[in-house]
Amino acid sequence: MTSTKNGITYADAGVDIDAGNALVERIKPAAKRTQRPGTMSGLGGFGALFDLKAAGFVDPVLVAATDGVGTKLRIAIDTDNVDGIGIDLVAMCVNDLVCQGAEPLFFLDYFATGKLELDQATRIIEGIAEGCALSGCALIGGETAEMPGMYHAGDFDLAGFSVGAMERGTELPRGVAAGDVLLGLPSDGVHSNGYSLVRKIVEVSGLAWDDESPFGEGTLGAALLTPTKLYVKGAVAALRGDCVNALAHITGGGLTENLPRVLPEGLGAEIDLNAWDLPSVFKWLTATGGMAEAELLKTFNSGVGMIAVMPEDHVAAAKEAFASDGHVAFEMGHITNGAGVTYKGSLL
């Protein structure tokens, strides 16, 4: 084909196809190290394949989850500390999957920006791959969208999608009864919820992201970007040991709103707030924002990233399962007759 014109190109419109292709090549090694039984294809195709039989399932039911990172992204963008935000993205999806009783199998991401910055994008997706590796979940595909005019300079957005599976009839929650024990799994900080309030409190404090953290080491921005803890491998061990009846991922809505989601009608929970120490980041947020304890408990995880529910005679086995993945579970209450969550003691 011949042409007599040298007209406008896609690159002139702000979309760099070559940069997108270069990104795929850069992240292939990161994706490769997340491969697990069942993975059938690498990056670059129009779709991705996964073999459930090769993953060890006989009569599987698929479970899907999707999520984002919320306004925690704003801090990552403003500080250019983007290396851990991909772990948050993975965690928000796969931690939800295990609460259904599923083992996360594979993950896909959607990364959208006004102008693709190759180094920044590589750091973000390498973080996603790290989150997948830590949870035994294969990164099998994704989409990078360069959309000039849709985002302010330097801004980007992330979404994640994960699929897991379980054998038919093993879904959670199941068999929850009054008297069951609540085991708390410690969080690594704020995780990925409540950041609109976090940013408001930081604004009230007068501190900048690069100021020294008032509650930990390093800068304030870096401390608040501590990635969400992944509970998958410990939870899967507990599921395989048949020692938990329910799992609740403590995200937006805190302890007050998330635990009731896994309880049958007519049952509630009593939580002993003296069973653990409130992490310093929440003490600072509460004091700086003049926040009531009730607001803390229905907004943030308050130091508990996941709650497991099981009969008392399964507690030791459940603790051992979570300890196999480095989680030191602690007893924090029990299931009661009557709806809702009640508290005794105090975190503050």
C-alpha positions in Angstrom: 0.0 0.0 0.0 1.3 3.4 -0.9 0.5 6.8 0.7 1.0 10.3 -0.3 0.1 11.7 3.1 2.0 12.0 6.4 -1.0 12.7 8.5 -1.8 12.7 12.2 -0.9 9.5 14.1 -2.2 7.7 17.3 0.9 8.9 19.0 0.1 12.5 18.1 -3.2 11.9 19.9 -1.4 10.9 23.0 -1.4 7.1 22.9 1.9 5.3 22.7 1.3 1.7 21.4 5.1 1.0 21.6 5.2 1.8 25.3 2.3 -0.5 25.9 4.0 -3.3 24.1 7.2 -2.6 26.1 5.3 -2.8 29.3 4.0 -6.3 28.5 7.5 -7.5 27.8 8.8 -6.0 31.1 6.1 -7.6 33.2 6.2 -11.1 31.7 8.9 -12.3 34.1 6.9 -11.0 37.1 3.8 -12.8 35.8 5.7 -16.0 35.1 6.7 -16.3 38.8 3.1 -16.4 39.8 2.3 -19.5 37.8 0.6 -22.3 39.6 -1.1 -25.6 38.8 -3.8 -24.9 36.3 -2.1 -22.0 34.5 -2.2 -22.6 30.7 -1.1 -19.5 28.9 1.1 -16.4 29.3 0.4 -12.7 28.8 -0.3 -11.2 25.4 -3.3 -13.1 24.1 -6.8 -12.0 23.6 -7.8 -14.0 26.7 -6.3 -16.3 29.3 -6.9 -20.0 30.0 -7.0 -21.9 33.3 -7.4 -25.6 33.8 -9.5 -26.4 36.9 -8.8 -30.1 36.6 -5.1 -29.5 36.6 -5.6 -27.3 39.7 -6.9 -30.4 41.5 -10.7 -29.8 41.5 -13.2 -32.6 40.9 -16.6 -30.8 41.1 -15.8 -27.1 41.3 -17.9 -24.1 41.9 -16.4 -20.8 40.7 -16.3 -17.7 42.9 -15.5 -14.3 41.5 -14.5 -11.0 43.1 -13.6 -7.5 42.0 -12.4 -4.4 43.8 -10.1 -1.4 43.8 -7.9 0.4 46.2 -10.0 3.5 46.7 -8.5 6.9 47.6 -5.4 5.3 49.0 -4.3 5.7 45.4 -4.3 9.5 45.9 -1.5 9.1 48.5 0.4 6.7 46.3 0.2 9.1 43.4 1.1 12.2 45.4 4.1 10.6 47.0 5.2 8.5 44.0 5.3 5.5 46.4 3.5 3.1 44.1 5.4 -0.2 44.7 3.0 -1.7 47.3 -0.3 -0.5 45.9 -0.6 -3.6 43.7 -0.5 -5.8 46.8 -3.5 -3.8 48.1 -5.3 -4.4 44.9 -4.8 -8.2 45.0 -5.6 -8.4 48.7 -8.9 -6.6 48.4 -10.1 -9.3 46.0 -8.5 -12.6 47.2 -9.2 -11.9 50.9 -12.8 -11.7 49.9 -12.7 -14.9 48.0 -11.5 -17.0 50.9 -14.5 -15.7 53.0 -16.7 -17.6 50.5 -14.7 -20.8 51.1 -12.8 -20.5 47.8 -9.2 -20.9 47.0 -8.1 -18.0 44.7 -6.8 -19.3 41.4 -6.1 -16.4 39.1 -6.1 -12.6 38.9 -6.4 -10.0 36.2 -5.8 -6.2 36.6 -7.0 -3.1 34.8 -4.6 -0.1 34.9 -5.8 3.1 33.3 -3.9 6.4 32.9 -3.8 9.5 30.8 -0.2 8.9 29.7 1.6 5.7 30.2 4.8 6.1 32.3 6.7 2.9 31.6 8.7 2.8 34.8 5.8 3.7 37.1 3.5 1.1 35.4 6.1 -1.6 35.8 6.5 -0.9 39.5 2.7 -1.0 40.0 2.3 -4.3 38.1 5.3 -5.9 39.8 3.5 -5.1 43.0 0.4 -6.9 41.7 2.6 -9.9 40.8 4.0 -9.9 44.3 0.5 -9.9 45.8 -0.4 -12.8 43.6 2.7 -14.8 44.5 2.1 -14.2 48.2 -1.5 -15.6 47.8 -0.7 -18.5 45.5 -2.8 -16.8 42.7 -1.6 -16.7 39.1 -1.5 -13.3 37.3 -2.8 -14.5 33.9 -3.8 -11.2 32.2 -4.9 -7.7 32.4 -5.5 -4.5 30.5 -3.4 -1.3 30.3 -5.5 1.6 29.0 -3.9 4.9 28.0 -6.6 7.5 27.7 -5.5 11.1 27.1 -7.9 13.6 28.5 -9.5 11.2 30.9 -7.1 11.7 33.8 -5.1 14.6 35.2 -1.3 14.4 34.6 0.3 11.7 36.7 -3.0 10.2 37.8 -4.1 6.6 37.2 -6.7 4.1 38.4 -6.6 0.4 39.2 -9.2 -2.3 39.4 -8.7 -6.0 40.1 -10.6 -9.2 39.2 -10.0 -12.6 40.8 -11.5 -16.0 40.3 -11.3 -18.8 42.8 -12.9 -22.2 43.2 -14.2 -24.6 45.8 -15.6 -28.1 45.8 -19.4 -28.1 45.6 -21.0 -28.1 49.1 -18.0 -26.6 50.9 -19.0 -22.9 50.7 -18.8 -20.5 53.7 -20.4 -19.6 56.0 -21.9 -22.8 57.3 -22.9 -24.2 60.7 -22.3 -21.0 62.7 -23.9 -21.4 66.2 -24.2 -19.6 69.4 -21.0 -20.2 71.5 -18.7 -20.3 68.6 -15.4 -18.6 69.1 -14.2 -15.5 67.2 -10.5 -15.5 66.3 -8.9 -12.2 65.2 -6.1 -12.0 62.7 -4.0 -8.9 63.1 -4.0 -6.2 60.4 -0.9 -4.4 59.1 -2.5 -1.0 59.6 -5.4 0.8 57.8 -5.2 -1.6 54.8 -7.4 -0.1 51.9 -10.5 1.3 53.4 -11.5 4.6 55.1 -8.8 6.6 53.2 -11.2 9.5 52.5 -11.4 10.0 56.3 -7.7 9.3 56.7 -6.9 12.1 54.2 -9.3 14.5 56.0 -7.6 13.8 59.3 -4.2 14.4 57.8 -5.4 17.7 56.4 -6.7 18.6 59.9 -3.3 17.7 61.4 -1.4 20.1 59.2 1.2 17.4 58.3 2.5 16.7 54.8 3.0 13.3 53.3 6.8 13.7 53.5 6.8 14.7 57.2 8.0 12.2 59.8 5.3 9.8 60.8 3.9 10.6 64.3 3.0 6.9 64.9 5.8 4.9 63.3 9.0 4.9 61.3 9.6 6.8 58.1 7.4 9.4 56.5 3.7 9.8 57.2 2.8 9.0 53.5 4.9 5.8 53.5 3.5 4.6 56.9 -0.1 5.1 55.6 0.8 3.2 52.4 1.6 0.0 54.3 0.0 -2.7 52.1 -3.0 -4.7 53.0 -2.1 -8.0 54.7 -2.8 -11.2 52.7 -4.6 -13.9 54.7 -5.1 -16.4 51.8 -2.6 -19.2 52.5 -3.5 -19.4 56.2 -7.2 -19.3 55.4 -6.9 -22.0 52.7 -5.0 -24.2 55.3 -7.9 -23.7 57.7 -10.4 -24.5 55.0 -8.6 -27.7 54.1 -8.5 -28.6 57.7 -12.2 -28.1 58.0 -11.8 -26.1 61.2 -13.6 -22.8 60.4 -17.3 -22.2 59.9 -17.0 -18.6 58.7 -14.5 -15.9 57.7 -15.1 -12.2 57.6 -12.7 -9.8 55.8 -12.8 -6.5 57.8 -12.9 -3.8 55.2 -15.2 -0.7 54.8 -17.7 -0.8 57.6 -15.2 -2.1 60.1 -15.9 -4.7 62.7 -19.5 -3.4 63.3 -20.7 -3.9 59.7 -18.6 -6.8 58.3 -18.9 -9.5 60.9 -22.8 -9.6 60.7 -22.5 -10.4 57.0 -21.4 -14.0 57.8 -23.8 -14.7 60.6 -27.2 -16.4 60.3 -30.4 -14.6 61.1 -31.0 -14.4 64.8 -27.3 -14.6 65.7 -24.9 -11.8 66.7 -21.5 -11.5 68.4 -19.9 -10.1 71.5 -16.4 -8.7 71.1 -14.0 -8.1 73.9 -12.1 -4.9 72.9 -9.5 -5.6 75.7 -8.4 -8.7 73.8 -5.9 -6.8 71.6 -4.0 -3.5 71.6 -5.1 -0.8 69.2 -2.3 -0.2 66.7 -0.6 3.2 66.9 -1.9 4.4 63.6 -5.5 4.1 64.8 -4.6 5.8 68.1 -3.2 8.7 66.1 -6.2 8.9 63.7 -8.6 8.8 66.6 -6.9 11.4 68.7 -6.2 13.8 65.8 -9.7 13.5 64.4 -11.4 13.5 67.8 -13.1 10.3 66.7 -15.5 8.4 68.9 -14.7 4.7 69.5 -18.0 3.7 67.8 -17.0 5.6 64.6 -13.6 3.9 64.7 -15.2 0.5 64.9 -17.6 1.0 62.0 -15.0 2.7 59.7 -11.6 1.0 60.2 -10.4 -2.5 60.9 -9.1 -1.3 64.2 -6.2 -3.8 64.1 -8.2 -6.8 63.0 -8.0 -7.6 59.3 -10.0 -10.8 59.3 -12.2 -12.8 61.8 -12.5 -16.5 61.8 -15.5 -18.3 63.4 -15.3 -21.9 64.7 -16.5 -24.2 67.5 -14.3 -24.1 70.6 -12.9 -27.5 70.0 -11.5 -26.3 66.6 -9.7 -23.3 68.0 -6.3 -24.9 68.3 -6.4 -26.4 64.8 -7.5 -23.0 63.4 -4.7 -21.2 65.2 -2.2 -23.7 63.8 -3.5 -23.2 60.3 -3.2 -19.5 60.4 0.2 -19.7 62.1 1.5 -21.7 59.1 1.2 -18.5 57.1 2.6 -16.2 59.9 -0.7 -15.0 61.4 -0.9 -15.0 65.2 -4.6 -15.4 65.8 -6.1 -14.4 69.1 -9.5 -15.1 70.7 -11.6 -11.9 70.7 -15.2 -12.9 71.5 -17.9 -15.4 70.7 -21.2 -15.8 68.8 -24.4 -14.9 70.7 -28.1 -15.3 70.3 -29.6 -12.0 69.1 -28.6 -9.9 66.1 -25.8 -7.3 65.9 -22.4 -6.8 67.3 -22.0 -5.8 71.0 -18.7 -4.7 72.6 -17.3 -4.9 76.1 -14.1 -3.2 77.3 -12.4 -0.4 75.3 -9.7 0.1 72.7 -8.9 3.6 73.7 
